[in-house]
Amino acid sequence: MTIPASIRQQTCRDCLAGKDLGFEISMAFQPIVDWRAQRICAFEALVRGPNGEGAGWVFDQVTHDNRYYFDQACRVKAIEWASKLGCSNYLHINFLPNAVYNPETCIKATIEAADLYHFDLRKLVFEVTEGEEIISKSHLQRIFSSYAARGFQTAIDDYGSGYASHEWLVELRPHILKLDRSLIIDIDRDKEQQAGVKQVVAQCELQGTRILAEGIETVAELQTLLGLGVNFVQGYLFAYPGFQELPDVDFAQLEKML
């Protein structure tokens, strides 16, 4: 799909002006854990309604007409709340690749928000969700390259559940690859799943991509993933997303369970 230049320009002006979405959003945060270091290394910002309504409720309000402003609003709101809560960790922000017309221009609102709320731009990680079919791979490569050139880290989210493939991992070379819950559930009892994750871990090590397993819910899943060489982890086992708060992780309790 080719977007006319006039529409791209107007959309970018609206984003920078803070165009009203027509509905309110807020954020929840879930910790990302560096297991080896026994610390929280980052938080993922997860969109919520103004009263804590789930992501499903929020996305029901998103249309073709407001998706571009929604993508920008999520970035700004994530930075605003992270700053308000005193987050000094890396901040993972999801973005809709098909909502980014021009990465060099669309990032301006993010930079302005970081400046306004005094958040360190070097701590931003942009996650592309794999659940949305990418219209143009070259467009996504341009986004990744543009963000990397500005010092931002990039991540492929939900790997294994949607449209991305091994080819995408190799070509895009993100800083981080996040394994989807579908690859994690009951991995301790499934040798084929273990073999598949082991292959992905090997490729990530080869190209210098950090691998992160999300959606971990049991101690057995954690033990298996650690044995496969996965060190960065996320999921309900560590903490549920906290609405407008930064949850803590009880490492001492988890160590007792292992």
N, C-alpha and C positions, 0 to 999 in steps of 0.2 A: 504494500500500500504506500503510495507517494502522497505526502501531505503538502498542499500548496504553500508556497513561501509566505503569502499574506496571512494565512491561518496560523502558521508557525510563529510568525512575528507577533500577532495579536495575543496568542496563547502565552508566549513568554512574557509579554508586557503585563498580562493579567496575573500571572504567577508572581511576578516581582511586586505587584501592587497588592497582593494578598486577596485575590478575588474570593468572595464568599462562596462556600461550598453549598450552602442551603441546609446544612446540618452540622452539628457539633461533633468533634472527636476528642478523645483523650488517649492516654497511653498506659499500658502495663509494662512491667519489666521482668525479665527472667534471667537469672545469672548463668554465665558460661564459665565452666570450671577448668582450670589447669590442674589436673589431678596430681601430676608429679610434684608440682610446687605447692599443692594443697592451698590453693587460693582462688578467689574469683578474679578472672582476668578480664571479663567483659560482661555487659548486659545487652540483651536483645530487646529492642523496643517493639511492642506489639500493640497494634491499634485497637482501641476500644471506644464504645460510645461514651457520652458525657457522664453517665451514671454507672459505668462499668459494663455496659452491654457488650456482648461478645463480638468477635470479628465478623461473624456471620451477619449480625444485625447491621454492622457498619457497611459491609460490602453490598448488602441489599439496597443501600442508598446510592451506590456508585453507578453512574451511567456513562455512556459514551461521551456525553457532553461535559461531565465534570471530572472524569477520571484523571485528566492531566493536572487539574488544580488539586485533586485529592492526593495525588502522589507528592506534590510539593508541600501540601498542608501537613502530611504525615511526617515529612522530614523536619519541618519547622517545629511541630508540636513535640516530636521526640527530643529534639535538642533543648527546647524550652523546659520540658519536665526533667530531663536528665540534669540540666544545670540547676534547676530549682531544688532537686533532691541531693545535690552535691556529688554527683557521679564523677569520679576521677578515673574510672576504668574506660576501656574501649567501649564504644557504643555502636551496636549493630542496627542498621536501619534498612528495612526492606524497600525495594523500589520496583515499580512496574516498568519493565524495559520498553514496552510499546507506548508508554506515556511520556517518554523522553524524546522530544523532537530534536533538540540540539544540546548535547551534553555540556558544551562549553557555556552555553547561555543558561540552561536549566539548573546548573549548579550554583548560580549566583544567589538565589534565594537561600540556599543552604549556607553559603559562606556568610551572607548578611545575618542570618539567624545565629550562627556561631559567634559572630562578632557582637551582636546585640546581647546575647545571653552569656557571653564570656566562656564559651566552651572551646576546648582545644581541638582545632580542625584535624590535627594529626591523630586524634583518637577515634575518628569516624571510619566505620567499615560499612560498605554498601553491599547488601545481599540482593541478588536477583532471584526472584522466586521461580522455581522450575515448573510450577503449576500452570504458568501462562505460556501458551505457544508463542515462540519468538517469530515475529514476522520476517525479520532480516538478521541473519547471523552476523553479517558485516556491520550492521548498525550496533549490535551488542558489543562486538569487538571494539568499535570506535568508542563506545561508552566506557568500557573497561580501560582502554588505553588512555582516554582523557582523564579519568579519575586517578589512575595510577600516576600519570604525569603531574598531577596536583598533590601527590603524596597520600591519597586516600587508599585504603585497602579495599579489595573486592572479594566477594564470596558468591559461590553458587549454592543456593539454598535447596532443601528438599531433594537432594540428588538421589535418584532411584525411583522417584514416584511420578515423574512427568515426562517432559519432552527431551531433556538433556541426555547425553550419551557419553561414552568414553571419548568419542571424537571431540565433543565440546570441551571436556576436561583438558584434553591435550592442546587444543587450539586456543582456548581462552586463557589457560594458565592462571586461574584465580589465586589470590593469596591463601584463600581458605575454601575447602570443600565440606559442605555439611551433609552428612548421610541422613536420609529421611527415616522416620520411625518405621516405615514398612520394611527396611533392611535390618532393623534393630530388634523388633519384637520377636521374642523367643529364640534369639540367635544362639543362645547357649545350648539349644536342643536341635539345631539345624546345621548339619555339616556343610550343606550347599551354600547356605547364607554365609557361613564363616569363610568358605573358600572365596566367595565373591567379594566380601569385604577385604579379605587379605590381598586380593589382586588390586583393588582400588587403593589400598594403603601403599602397596609397592609402587604404583604409578605416581602417587602423590609425593612419596619420598624421592622418586627419581627426578621430578620436575620442581621440587622445592615448595610444594603446596601443603599447607597444614590441614590435617583432616580432623573434623569435628563430628562426633556422633550426637544427634539430637533425639529427643523422645525416649530417653532411658528411664525405665520405670522400676526395674528390679535389680537387686544386687547381682544376680546371676548374669544378667545382660552386661552389667558393668565389668564384672570379672572377666567375661569372655572377650569383651572389646579391649580391655587393657592387655590381655594376652595376645591379641592380634596387632598390638602396636598403636592403638588409638589412645591418645593422652588427653585431648580436649573433649569435654563432655557436657551435656546439657539435658535436662529432663525433670520430670516430677520427682524422681528419686532424690534430687538435690534441693529443689525448691519449685513450688508452683509460681506462675507469674503473679506479681504483686501489682494491684491497681494503684497507680500513682505512688508507688513505693519501690525501694530497692531491697528485695528479700536477701536474707543471709543464708549461709550454708553451714550446717553443723558437721564439720569434717571429723571431729572426734567420734561422734555417733556413727558415722558411715564407716570409719575404720573398724569399729567394734563389730559391725555387721559383716565385714569381709572375711 
